């Protein structure tokens, strides 16, 4: 008897033997048990994960006659011994026809299939057509099959297996039940390979099985084919090193050493490592692909720990990626992964692949010399000292006075120069005072945060009221008038300034010596919107400006209008500051909160 490869020898013959597709096998078994059998099925997914195998098992279950040959309806699990099951397994069944759609893809072949489908099965319950690689069928051929698929004879069932379900016309997919197959999990492939190796009396170690499973890339058939090749090469003893050399993979220790050279910033060592690998005959594109996988695993180990279930690798490689993750920050590893992904993508269409791979690895070394954006931002406060005092918005938070201090520093004074603090660390330290989960922020960051000088400072309020807001109706009205004048409503602002203003809750009432009709003409939709927005900003909460007809003289509770200094609000003065303008131009920054200490009395 001729040799049978492992992928065919251990091909599942029952639903219970299929691994990794429980969501499909469970649904099909329940459908058969409930006699809810569809006339069309589409099985789509990765190569070598059981699409055609499950189609054959389903065909066997639908036509199975049972062990005694007397079953009168489909069974959830085929017996495997009746004539129908044996013929389907051997591929010689008259009523179960497998068609290679990649070859028989034209309209003439589909017309023949459609004509043959009108006749009843020769012996079994159903005449079943299994179309493998169904996405290869032409659109014209699909259109010829459309009517038969929509209203088939009761004895006809179509099963289409494809790796590209999106290429099948929607009119066909809408008339079939679509099952999307999953790639087989790494642990399931390792377990199945171990069981098959035991049946074949092959001695393997865990590393060899892990390399085979990784080379299979989610395909059980591919993993078995590589295992067959490894047995032919290495005999009955499979080790990780031998299997890795067979499939052309590089050991994870090489990637650990390479990332060590990146950590040390040694470009020469990195190039020598690549030279040795290329001299040994390793393919640059394949090496880059492996390095991408290794860096991805290092990122996962950094984020979720080297014991995370997200890592589908052997225990030895887990330890290696864990050590590499400990040498770099999460941001650096993410940057490395991005560089190698771009390098791997470029290798696909470049002539000198080795040179581009070397360039990509050198970029990893150079990436450590790039200054983080947060470090650049932390130096903006130092740059502000180069600008004259008259041009700078005095929004620096003074250094807190210690118990041994004799006098507090002057309000608005620039504090003593200290080492720059990252604004992100400063923000985390600020939040740590309110969020217990963030209390682990470094103490040095929390101590230096209060002394950090920036052009626009965000300061925690000492009382319940925001320091940048006011309840003085005169000051609120001053902000309203300033905004109206900026928008070009100078006449309206002059008229409102002659009136008296009072604050009633969230409503700013302005009394002017004008009739109600004139007020309605002046306070159109746009000026009203500007006035309400300015009042809301000044009060720190939603507010409304109500202009009424009355005596212009001050009344009980009325306040005089107080204009902001220099005719502009602190926010507008901050927006005109050179440092703020520079930040907005370079980084697209925005002003959130502005505190002007000069407004404090």
RODO-2510 file (C-alpha; in nm, 4 decimals, decimal comma):
residues 601
     n   res          X          Y          Z
     1     x     0,0000     0,0000     0,0000
     2     x     0,1378     0,3433    -0,0956
     3     x     0,2308     0,5907     0,1745
     4     x    -0,0414     0,8312     0,2844
     5     x     0,0621     1,1730     0,4106
     6     x    -0,0358     1,2710     0,7649
     7     x    -0,2782     1,5411     0,6490
     8     x    -0,4847     1,2764     0,4646
     9     x    -0,4267     0,9916     0,7081
    10     x    -0,5584     1,1882     1,0048
    11     x    -0,8287     1,3799     0,8202
    12     x    -1,1385     1,3980     1,0469
    13     x    -1,4251     1,1692     0,9540
    14     x    -1,6731     1,2862     1,2168
    15     x    -1,7799     1,6247     1,3477
    16     x    -1,6346     1,5424     1,6896
    17     x    -1,2865     1,4955     1,5386
    18     x    -1,2708     1,8460     1,3907
    19     x    -1,0711     2,0891     1,6063
    20     x    -1,1040     2,4649     1,6219
    21     x    -1,4442     2,4927     1,4505
    22     x    -1,6873     2,4099     1,7298
    23     x    -1,9185     2,6974     1,6327
    24     x    -1,9679     2,5362     1,2890
    25     x    -1,9931     2,1712     1,3883
    26     x    -2,2351     2,2442     1,6726
    27     x    -2,4681     2,4415     1,4440
    28     x    -2,4661     2,1763     1,1710
    29     x    -2,5311     1,8915     1,4152
    30     x    -2,8224     2,0797     1,5705
    31     x    -2,9629     2,1584     1,2250
    32     x    -2,9525     1,7903     1,1269
    33     x    -3,1047     1,6845     1,4574
    34     x    -3,3899     1,9361     1,4116
    35     x    -3,4282     1,8527     1,0412
    36     x    -3,3618     2,2161     0,9469
    37     x    -3,1383     2,1401     0,6489
    38     x    -3,0642     2,4244     0,4095
    39     x    -3,0276     2,3817     0,0349
    40     x    -2,7105     2,5920     0,0122
    41     x    -2,4037     2,6368     0,2335
    42     x    -2,0940     2,8569     0,2028
    43     x    -1,7875     2,7598     0,4064
    44     x    -1,5240     3,0350     0,4072
    45     x    -1,1994     3,0911     0,5907
    46     x    -0,8233     3,0393     0,6040
    47     x    -0,6580     2,7580     0,4076
    48     x    -0,6263     2,4151     0,5672
    49     x    -0,8715     2,4637     0,8553
    50     x    -1,1396     2,2088     0,7577
    51     x    -1,3812     2,3690     0,5078
    52     x    -1,3860     2,0834     0,2544
    53     x    -1,3509     1,8265     0,5342
    54     x    -1,6650     1,9517     0,7092
    55     x    -1,8474     1,9621     0,3733
    56     x    -1,7666     1,5919     0,3255
    57     x    -1,8693     1,5037     0,6814
    58     x    -2,1969     1,6920     0,6323
    59     x    -2,2571     1,5043     0,3073
    60     x    -2,1924     1,1737     0,4867
    61     x    -2,4295     1,2695     0,7716
    62     x    -2,7081     1,3674     0,5295
    63     x    -2,6923     1,0396     0,3329
    64     x    -2,5844     0,8042     0,6163
    65     x    -2,7826     0,4780     0,6341
    66     x    -2,6568     0,3753     0,9779
    67     x    -2,4578     0,0737     1,0868
    68     x    -2,7513    -0,1563     1,0121
    69     x    -2,8345     0,0227     0,6865
    70     x    -3,1904     0,1040     0,7965
    71     x    -3,1673     0,4714     0,8993
    72     x    -3,4457     0,6685     0,7286
    73     x    -3,3251     1,0227     0,8019
    74     x    -2,9981     1,2152     0,8329
    75     x    -2,7933     1,1566     1,1472
    76     x    -2,5929     1,4198     1,3419
    77     x    -2,2819     1,1972     1,3267
    78     x    -2,2124     0,9689     1,0285
    79     x    -2,1546     0,6026     1,1081
    80     x    -1,8580     0,5733     0,8720
    81     x    -1,9303     0,2085     0,7835
    82     x    -2,2370     0,2147     0,5589
    83     x    -2,1961     0,2128     0,1803
    84     x    -2,2797     0,5807     0,1490
    85     x    -2,0209     0,6902     0,4109
    86     x    -1,7494     0,4657     0,2664
    87     x    -1,8051     0,5954    -0,0859
    88     x    -1,8016     0,9597     0,0209
    89     x    -1,4786     0,9040     0,2146
    90     x    -1,3228     0,7349    -0,0877
    91     x    -1,4479     1,0033    -0,3251
    92     x    -1,6404     0,7552    -0,5423
    93     x    -1,9994     0,8390    -0,4477
    94     x    -2,2350     0,8847    -0,7405
    95     x    -2,4628     1,1229    -0,5518
    96     x    -2,1934     1,3358    -0,3807
    97     x    -2,0061     1,5192    -0,6546
    98     x    -1,6942     1,7217    -0,5750
    99     x    -1,6109     1,9858    -0,8368
   100     x    -1,2902     2,1843    -0,8557
   101     x    -1,4366     2,5250    -0,9303
   102     x    -1,0931     2,6640    -1,0119
   103     x    -1,0915     2,4416    -1,3224
   104     x    -1,4632     2,4113    -1,3958
   105     x    -1,5425     2,7775    -1,3626
   106     x    -1,7071     2,8650    -1,6918
   107     x    -2,0699     2,9022    -1,7859
   108     x    -2,0745     2,5803    -1,9914
   109     x    -1,9688     2,3640    -1,6943
   110     x    -2,2269     2,5304    -1,4677
   111     x    -2,4987     2,4743    -1,7276
   112     x    -2,4137     2,1031    -1,7305
   113     x    -2,4315     2,0992    -1,3504
   114     x    -2,7676     2,2764    -1,3592
   115     x    -2,9081     2,0262    -1,6111
   116     x    -2,7823     1,7259    -1,4102
   117     x    -2,9331     1,8672    -1,0908
   118     x    -3,2844     1,8087    -1,2232
   119     x    -3,2482     1,4312    -1,1922
   120     x    -3,3032     1,2531    -0,8626
   121     x    -3,0111     1,0841    -0,6799
   122     x    -2,9238     0,7324    -0,7888
   123     x    -2,9389     0,5806    -0,4411
   124     x    -2,9005     0,8271    -0,1539
   125     x    -3,1428     1,0811    -0,0060
   126     x    -2,9718     1,3882    -0,1513
   127     x    -2,7647     1,4737    -0,4540
   128     x    -2,4901     1,6968    -0,3111
   129     x    -2,2552     1,9229    -0,5040
   130     x    -1,9360     2,0341    -0,3255
   131     x    -1,7769     2,3274    -0,5105
   132     x    -1,4202     2,3784    -0,3905
   133     x    -1,2570     2,7228    -0,4429
   134     x    -1,6006     2,8559    -0,5390
   135     x    -1,4785     3,2155    -0,5661
   136     x    -1,3080     3,1176    -0,8947
   137     x    -1,6429     3,0741    -1,0717
   138     x    -1,7130     3,3541    -1,3181
   139     x    -1,9969     3,5996    -1,2714
   140     x    -2,1747     3,4667    -1,5803
   141     x    -2,1557     3,1124    -1,4427
   142     x    -2,2932     3,2272    -1,1061
   143     x    -2,5816     3,3974    -1,2846
   144     x    -2,6582     3,0718    -1,4662
   145     x    -2,6710     2,8955    -1,1277
   146     x    -2,8739     3,1653    -0,9576
   147     x    -3,2259     3,0388    -1,0366
   148     x    -3,1435     2,6789    -0,9500
   149     x    -2,9860     2,7900    -0,6216
   150     x    -3,2857     3,0059    -0,5341
   151     x    -3,5512     2,7381    -0,6003
   152     x    -3,3669     2,4051    -0,6100
   153     x    -3,5343     2,0642    -0,6314
   154     x    -3,5894     1,9140    -0,2850
   155     x    -3,3167     1,6548    -0,3378
   156     x    -3,0370     1,9011    -0,4236
   157     x    -2,7890     2,0581    -0,1777
   158     x    -2,5028     2,2889    -0,2761
   159     x    -2,1902     2,3325    -0,0603
   160     x    -1,9325     2,5956    -0,1581
   161     x    -1,5900     2,6135     0,0048
   162     x    -1,3829     2,9279    -0,0490
   163     x    -1,0982     3,1293     0,0954
   164     x    -1,2396     3,4546    -0,0446
   165     x    -1,6092     3,4769     0,0335
   166     x    -1,6175     3,8442    -0,0652
   167     x    -1,5601     3,7412    -0,4306
   168     x    -1,8823     3,5418    -0,4377
   169     x    -2,1700     3,7640    -0,5608
   170     x    -2,4039     3,8908    -0,2931
   171     x    -2,6997     3,7400    -0,4804
   172     x    -2,5456     3,3949    -0,4222
   173     x    -2,4460     3,4580    -0,0624
   174     x    -2,7932     3,5806     0,0304
   175     x    -2,9426     3,2483    -0,0818
   176     x    -2,7059     3,0313     0,1260
   177     x    -2,6150     2,9834     0,4884
   178     x    -2,2689     3,1318     0,5366
   179     x    -2,0290     2,9784     0,7913
   180     x    -1,7079     3,1699     0,8613
   181     x    -1,4307     2,9361     0,9811
   182     x    -1,1696     3,0480     1,2348
   183     x    -0,7951     2,9960     1,2184
   184     x    -0,7029     2,7089     1,4495
   185     x    -0,5557     2,8271     1,7801
   186     x    -0,1880     2,7779     1,8514
   187     x    -0,2467     2,5593     2,1589
   188     x    -0,4946     2,3382     1,9703
   189     x    -0,2469     2,2794     1,6864
   190     x     0,0293     2,1933     1,9365
   191     x    -0,2008     1,9498     2,1170
   192     x    -0,3109     1,7808     1,7931
   193     x     0,0467     1,7535     1,6641
   194     x     0,1534     1,5960     1,9924
   195     x    -0,1279     1,3391     1,9737
   196     x    -0,0430     1,2490     1,6129
   197     x     0,3294     1,2234     1,6947
   198     x     0,2456     0,9783     1,9739
   199     x     0,0400     0,7646     1,7328
   200     x     0,3250     0,7647     1,4813
   201     x     0,5860     0,6835     1,7510
   202     x     0,7692     1,0111     1,6881
   203     x     0,9599     1,1656     1,9781
   204     x     0,9253     1,5441     1,9894
   205     x     0,9984     1,8207     2,2361
   206     x     0,7788     2,1184     2,3140
   207     x     0,9962     2,3571     2,1155
   208     x     0,9680     2,1433     1,8003
   209     x     0,5897     2,1323     1,8282
   210     x     0,5789     2,5084     1,8862
   211     x     0,7901     2,5730     1,5756
   212     x     0,5650     2,3462     1,3669
   213     x     0,2514     2,5158     1,4991
   214     x     0,3940     2,8624     1,4333
   215     x     0,4948     2,7614     1,0806
   216     x     0,1399     2,6362     1,0222
   217     x     0,0128     2,9912     1,0847
   218     x    -0,3326     2,8808     1,1988
   219     x    -0,3636     2,5996     0,9409
   220     x    -0,3782     2,2453     1,0719
   221     x    -0,3094     2,1019     0,7260
   222     x     0,0013     2,3180     0,6778
   223     x     0,1355     2,2173     1,0189
   224     x     0,0872     1,8473     0,9381
   225     x     0,2542     1,8878     0,5984
   226     x     0,5591     2,0500     0,7602
   227     x     0,5628     1,7800     1,0272
   228     x     0,5603     1,5153     0,7527
   229     x     0,8581     1,6875     0,5922
   230     x     1,0391     1,7101     0,9256
   231     x     0,9935     1,3380     0,9903
   232     x     1,1345     1,2612     0,6454
   233     x     1,4329     1,4850     0,7219
   234     x     1,5070     1,4074     1,0854
   235     x     1,3615     1,0615     1,1418
   236     x     1,1725     0,9717     1,4567
   237     x     1,3420     1,2333     1,6763
   238     x     1,2274     1,5923     1,6209
   239     x     1,4035     1,8731     1,8041
   240     x     1,3318     2,2427     1,7921
   241     x     1,6673     2,3291     1,6364
   242     x     1,6318     2,0741     1,3546
   243     x     1,2751     2,1748     1,2732
   244     x     1,3642     2,5450     1,2823
   245     x     1,6484     2,4873     1,0373
   246     x     1,4137     2,2918     0,8112
   247     x     1,1489     2,5640     0,7883
   248     x     1,4094     2,8410     0,7635
   249     x     1,3191     3,0163     1,0870
   250     x     1,5641     3,2044     1,3045
   251     x     1,5823     3,1177     1,6728
   252     x     1,4323     3,3611     1,9193
   253     x     1,7742     3,3953     2,0846
   254     x     1,8928     3,5746     1,7694
   255     x     1,6182     3,8334     1,8025
   256     x     1,6984     3,8755     2,1710
   257     x     2,0640     3,9397     2,0859
   258     x     1,9664     4,1801     1,8061
   259     x     1,7413     4,3827     2,0367
   260     x     2,0257     4,3838     2,2880
   261     x     2,2460     4,5591     2,0329
   262     x     1,9620     4,8057     1,9720
   263     x     1,9425     4,8710     2,3458
   264     x     2,3171     4,9368     2,3572
   265     x     2,2937     5,1593     2,0487
   266     x     2,5601     4,9565     1,8654
   267     x     2,4994     4,9868     1,4913
   268     x     2,8088     4,7828     1,4067
   269     x     2,6985     4,4814     1,6127
   270     x     2,3525     4,4933     1,4543
   271     x     2,4983     4,4942     1,1024
   272     x     2,7369     4,2088     1,1862
   273     x     2,4438     4,0016     1,3144
   274     x     2,2535     4,0607     0,9911
   275     x     2,5609     3,9787     0,7836
   276     x     2,6025     3,6454     0,9599
   277     x     2,2366     3,5551     0,9010
   278     x     2,2446     3,6548     0,5338
   279     x     2,5671     3,4571     0,4848
   280     x     2,3922     3,1505     0,6283
   281     x     2,1289     3,1908     0,3564
   282     x     1,8343     3,3383     0,5450
   283     x     1,5836     3,5289     0,3366
   284     x     1,5620     3,9009     0,4289
   285     x     1,1830     3,9180     0,3876
   286     x     1,1285     3,6057     0,5975
   287     x     1,3648     3,7368     0,8663
   288     x     1,1816     4,0716     0,8723
   289     x     0,8507     3,8889     0,9087
   290     x     0,9839     3,6927     1,2056
   291     x     1,1235     4,0098     1,3640
   292     x     0,7818     4,1741     1,3285
   293     x     0,6248     3,8799     1,5114
   294     x     0,8886     3,8942     1,7840
   295     x     0,8396     4,2675     1,8375
   296     x     0,4621     4,2240     1,8470
   297     x     0,5045     3,9618     2,1185
   298     x     0,7407     4,1954     2,3058
   299     x     0,4788     4,4715     2,2963
   300     x     0,2140     4,2316     2,4295
   301     x     0,4519     4,1124     2,7027
   302     x     0,5170     4,4739     2,8013
   303     x     0,1472     4,5585     2,8131
   304     x    -0,0078     4,2389     2,9501
   305     x     0,2871     4,0455     3,0956
   306     x     0,4825     3,7526     2,9538
   307     x     0,2287     3,5071     3,0977
   308     x    -0,0637     3,6551     2,9034
   309     x    -0,2868     3,4300     2,6939
   310     x    -0,2393     3,6783     2,4102
   311     x     0,1061     3,5283     2,3536
   312     x     0,0705     3,2160     2,1376
   313     x     0,4344     3,1047     2,1724
   314     x     0,6440     2,8501     2,3601
   315     x     0,7525     2,8990     2,7195
   316     x     1,1149     2,9556     2,6139
   317     x     1,0181     3,2358     2,3756
   318     x     0,7906     3,3843     2,6425
   319     x     1,0927     3,4255     2,8673
   320     x     1,2924     3,5870     2,5879
   321     x     1,0278     3,8408     2,4875
   322     x     0,9777     3,9168     2,8555
   323     x     1,3461     4,0044     2,8934
   324     x     1,3388     4,2216     2,5799
   325     x     1,0227     4,3974     2,6999
   326     x     1,2023     4,4864     3,0217
   327     x     1,4761     4,6730     2,8322
   328     x     1,2455     4,9211     2,6572
   329     x     0,9403     5,1317     2,7289
   330     x     0,6029     5,0618     2,5742
   331     x     0,6390     5,3660     2,3464
   332     x     0,9797     5,2494     2,2203
   333     x     0,8575     4,8975     2,1454
   334     x     0,5566     5,0356     1,9591
   335     x     0,7900     5,2595     1,7578
   336     x     1,0169     4,9618     1,6778
   337     x     0,7185     4,7567     1,5628
   338     x     0,5995     5,0379     1,3372
   339     x     0,9461     5,0704     1,1794
   340     x     0,9737     4,6986     1,1080
   341     x     0,6199     4,6757     0,9713
   342     x     0,7069     4,9486     0,7215
   343     x     1,0372     4,7760     0,6408
   344     x     0,8670     4,4396     0,5857
   345     x     0,6122     4,6053     0,3586
   346     x     0,8897     4,7692     0,1531
   347     x     1,0849     4,4437     0,1107
   348     x     0,8030     4,2995    -0,1001
   349     x     0,8770     4,5228    -0,3989
   350     x     1,2425     4,6252    -0,3524
   351     x     1,5321     4,4859    -0,5540
   352     x     1,8070     4,4943    -0,2896
   353     x     1,6183     4,3418     0,0026
   354     x     1,9250     4,3036     0,2230
   355     x     2,0082     4,6742     0,2053
   356     x     1,6559     4,7755     0,2997
   357     x     1,6569     4,5273     0,5887
   358     x     1,9851     4,6721     0,7156
   359     x     1,8406     5,0213     0,6864
   360     x     1,5352     4,9141     0,8876
   361     x     1,7504     4,7681     1,1664
   362     x     1,9632     5,0842     1,1746
   363     x     1,6419     5,2831     1,2173
   364     x     1,5718     5,0748     1,5290
   365     x     1,9083     5,1798     1,6707
   366     x     1,8550     5,5455     1,5774
   367     x     1,4996     5,5475     1,7136
   368     x     1,6383     5,5495     2,0667
   369     x     1,8042     5,8839     1,9997
   370     x     1,4774     6,0538     1,9064
   371     x     1,3587     6,2970     2,1721
   372     x     1,0035     6,2257     2,2891
   373     x     0,7506     6,4990     2,2234
   374     x     0,6751     6,5304     2,5942
   375     x     1,0400     6,6173     2,6625
   376     x     1,0219     6,8949     2,4024
   377     x     0,7019     7,0228     2,5616
   378     x     0,8627     7,0260     2,9046
   379     x     1,1278     7,2678     2,7791
   380     x     0,8783     7,5308     2,6645
   381     x     0,8770     7,6859     3,0132
   382     x     1,2509     7,7400     2,9923
   383     x     1,2114     7,9057     2,6511
   384     x     0,9595     8,1515     2,7955
   385     x     1,2352     8,3167     3,0040
   386     x     1,3943     8,4435     2,6835
   387     x     1,0899     8,6653     2,6141
   388     x     1,0644     9,0093     2,7810
   389     x     0,8552     9,0202     3,0961
   390     x     0,6140     9,2732     2,9445
   391     x     0,5218     9,0305     2,6645
   392     x     0,4641     8,7278     2,8843
   393     x     0,1358     8,6326     3,0469
   394     x     0,2093     8,5980     3,4172
   395     x     0,0399     8,2662     3,4804
   396     x     0,3112     8,0875     3,6772
   397     x     0,2031     7,9014     3,9845
   398     x     0,4262     8,0079     4,2771
   399     x     0,6284     7,7540     4,4697
   400     x     0,4499     7,6466     4,7898
   401     x     0,6003     7,7888     5,1109
   402     x     0,7583     7,5316     5,3382
   403     x     0,7401     7,5431     5,7156
   404     x     1,0974     7,6695     5,7402
   405     x     1,0512     7,9510     5,4891
   406     x     1,0505     8,3055     5,6202
   407     x     0,8643     8,4653     5,3326
   408     x     0,6611     8,3521     5,0354
   409     x     0,7824     8,4419     4,6853
   410     x     0,6149     8,7288     4,5095
   411     x     0,2973     8,6463     4,3237
   412     x     0,3673     8,5831     3,9547
   413     x     0,7439     8,5572     4,0066
   414     x     0,9326     8,3024     3,7955
   415     x     1,0420     8,0163     4,0227
   416     x     1,3952     7,8910     4,0596
   417     x     1,5063     7,6839     3,7548
   418     x     1,4569     7,3133     3,8132
   419     x     1,4938     7,0039     3,5994
   420     x     1,2147     6,9831     3,3362
   421     x     0,9132     6,7736     3,4253
   422     x     0,7172     6,5946     3,1559
   423     x     0,3700     6,7507     3,1224
   424     x     0,2231     6,4012     3,1049
   425     x     0,3900     6,3016     3,4330
   426     x     0,2732     6,6295     3,5828
   427     x    -0,0824     6,5579     3,4763
   428     x    -0,0657     6,2087     3,6257
   429     x     0,0661     6,3513     3,9526
   430     x    -0,2130     6,6085     3,9604
   431     x    -0,4767     6,3393     3,9056
   432     x    -0,3215     6,1185     4,1715
   433     x    -0,4516     6,3577     4,4372
   434     x    -0,8063     6,2669     4,3352
   435     x    -0,7702     5,9122     4,1948
   436     x    -0,6400     5,6523     4,4453
   437     x    -0,5398     5,4203     4,1579
   438     x    -0,2899     5,6766     4,0370
   439     x    -0,1314     5,7324     4,3760
   440     x     0,1698     5,5343     4,2596
   441     x     0,3000     5,8305     4,0602
   442     x     0,6667     5,9039     4,1305
   443     x     0,7145     6,1261     4,4355
   444     x     0,9724     6,3379     4,2541
   445     x     0,7200     6,4193     3,9850
   446     x     0,4600     6,5210     4,2428
   447     x     0,7126     6,7404     4,4251
   448     x     0,8273     6,9203     4,1117
   449     x     0,4875     6,9643     3,9511
   450     x     0,3986     7,2665     4,1652
   451     x     0,7138     7,4500     4,0589
   452     x     0,6774     7,3939     3,6804
   453     x     0,6540     7,7220     3,4852
   454     x     0,4504     7,7259     3,1628
   455     x     0,3067     7,9944     2,9401
   456     x    -0,0513     7,8919     3,0122
   457     x    -0,0933     7,7212     3,3504
   458     x    -0,3739     7,4948     3,4665
   459     x    -0,4077     7,5486     3,8420
   460     x    -0,6137     7,3529     4,0880
   461     x    -0,8655     7,5821     4,2653
   462     x    -0,8248     7,6399     4,6346
   463     x    -1,1959     7,6953     4,6831
   464     x    -1,5065     7,5627     4,5172
   465     x    -1,5161     7,8615     4,2808
   466     x    -1,2935     7,8692     3,9693
   467     x    -1,0333     8,1507     4,0157
   468     x    -1,0859     8,2555     3,6526
   469     x    -1,4569     8,3321     3,7017
   470     x    -1,6422     8,6130     3,8757
   471     x    -1,9826     8,6935     4,0226
   472     x    -1,9392     9,0703     3,9984
   473     x    -2,2048     9,1941     3,7499
   474     x    -1,9899     9,4906     3,6572
   475     x    -1,6944     9,2726     3,5619
   476     x    -1,9202     9,0296     3,3783
   477     x    -2,0683     9,3173     3,1800
   478     x    -1,7179     9,4408     3,1020
   479     x    -1,6378     9,1075     2,9370
   480     x    -1,9640     9,1196     2,7414
   481     x    -1,8902     9,4691     2,6092
   482     x    -1,5362     9,3710     2,5095
   483     x    -1,6579     9,0738     2,3076
   484     x    -1,9267     9,2821     2,1357
   485     x    -1,6706     9,5451     2,0365
   486     x    -1,4388     9,2752     1,8977
   487     x    -1,7227     9,1489     1,6790
   488     x    -1,7848     9,4995     1,5416
   489     x    -2,0930     9,5919     1,7507
   490     x    -1,9374     9,9088     1,8924
   491     x    -2,2600    10,1141     1,8865
   492     x    -2,4457     9,8447     2,0787
   493     x    -2,1608     9,8167     2,3309
   494     x    -2,1658    10,1944     2,3857
   495     x    -2,5411    10,1909     2,4426
   496     x    -2,5225     9,9014     2,6902
   497     x    -2,2330    10,0636     2,8775
   498     x    -2,4547    10,3641     2,9595
   499     x    -2,7030    10,1405     3,1407
   500     x    -2,7095     9,9743     3,4810
   501     x    -2,6497     9,6064     3,5394
   502     x    -2,7666     9,3584     3,8026
   503     x    -2,7169     8,9844     3,8450
   504     x    -3,0184     8,7647     3,9226
   505     x    -2,9081     8,4025     3,9450
   506     x    -2,7803     8,3063     3,5994
   507     x    -2,9350     8,6115     3,4339
   508     x    -2,7454     8,9382     3,3796
   509     x    -3,0098     9,2143     3,3569
   510     x    -2,9073     9,5345     3,1760
   511     x    -3,1389     9,8385     3,2017
   512     x    -3,1000    10,1053     2,9318
   513     x    -3,2989    10,4176     2,8433
   514     x    -3,4349    10,2796     2,5171
   515     x    -3,7743    10,1513     2,4098
   516     x    -3,8471     9,7816     2,3811
   517     x    -3,8734     9,8114     2,0006
   518     x    -3,5258     9,9652     1,9738
   519     x    -3,3839     9,6977     2,2047
   520     x    -3,5283     9,4233     1,9818
   521     x    -3,3589     9,5817     1,6784
   522     x    -3,0211     9,6128     1,8496
   523     x    -3,0172     9,2722     2,0208
   524     x    -3,0500     9,0520     1,7156
   525     x    -2,9583     8,6837     1,7156
   526     x    -2,5827     8,7313     1,6656
   527     x    -2,5210     8,9989     1,9343
   528     x    -2,7393     8,8022     2,1760
   529     x    -2,5355     8,4874     2,1147
   530     x    -2,2064     8,6730     2,1677
   531     x    -2,3322     8,8364     2,4856
   532     x    -2,4577     8,5086     2,6348
   533     x    -2,1308     8,3315     2,5487
   534     x    -1,9180     8,6086     2,7042
   535     x    -2,1293     8,6140     3,0206
   536     x    -2,1119     8,2332     3,0495
   537     x    -1,7345     8,2407     3,0126
   538     x    -1,6975     8,5120     3,2758
   539     x    -1,9253     8,3375     3,5262
   540     x    -1,7977     7,9853     3,4590
   541     x    -2,1498     7,8492     3,4021
   542     x    -2,4332     7,8918     3,1515
   543     x    -2,5654     8,2486     3,1700
   544     x    -2,8044     8,4746     2,9832
   545     x    -2,7936     8,8489     2,9138
   546     x    -3,1347     9,0184     2,9284
   547     x    -3,1567     9,3807     2,8069
   548     x    -3,4673     9,5642     2,9335
   549     x    -3,6073     9,9134     2,8928
   550     x    -3,5648    10,1283     3,2042
   551     x    -3,3847    10,4163     3,3690
   552     x    -3,0145    10,4336     3,2892
   553     x    -2,9269    10,5595     3,6358
   554     x    -2,8021    10,3113     3,8923
   555     x    -3,0741    10,1400     4,0892
   556     x    -3,0783     9,9247     4,3982
   557     x    -2,8219     9,6467     4,3615
   558     x    -2,6943     9,7856     4,0284
   559     x    -2,3190     9,7739     3,9625
   560     x    -2,0919     9,9832     3,7482
   561     x    -1,9341     9,8299     3,4386
   562     x    -1,5709     9,7211     3,4938
   563     x    -1,3692     9,6680     3,1795
   564     x    -1,0931     9,4015     3,1732
   565     x    -0,7398     9,5347     3,1814
   566     x    -0,6043     9,6529     2,8455
   567     x    -0,9542     9,6172     2,7056
   568     x    -0,9159     9,2416     2,6655
   569     x    -0,9845     8,9321     2,8718
   570     x    -0,7130     8,7089     3,0151
   571     x    -0,7976     8,4426     2,7557
   572     x    -0,7493     8,6844     2,4655
   573     x    -0,4229     8,8129     2,6153
   574     x    -0,3039     8,4549     2,6567
   575     x    -0,3940     8,3794     2,2936
   576     x    -0,1758     8,6721     2,1825
   577     x     0,1221     8,5520     2,3848
   578     x     0,4178     8,4473     2,1585
   579     x     0,4742     8,1192     2,3405
   580     x     0,1090     8,0209     2,3120
   581     x     0,1017     8,1131     1,9433
   582     x     0,4124     7,9023     1,8867
   583     x     0,2552     7,6013     2,0570
   584     x    -0,0653     7,6386     1,8576
   585     x     0,1245     7,6616     1,5286
   586     x     0,3568     7,3678     1,5920
   587     x     0,1354     7,1235     1,7781
   588     x    -0,2205     7,2437     1,7183
   589     x    -0,2605     7,3128     2,0914
   590     x    -0,5698     7,4732     2,2392
   591     x    -0,6285     7,6923     2,5459
   592     x    -0,8362     7,5134     2,8095
   593     x    -0,8028     7,7198     3,1288
   594     x    -0,6339     8,0564     3,1803
   595     x    -0,5571     8,2009     3,5239
   596     x    -0,4535     8,5678     3,5397
   597     x    -0,3091     8,6388     3,8855
   598     x    -0,3240     9,0119     3,8188
   599     x    -0,7025     8,9976     3,8451
   600     x    -0,6725     8,8791     4,2077
   601     x    -0,7140     9,1438     4,4751
***
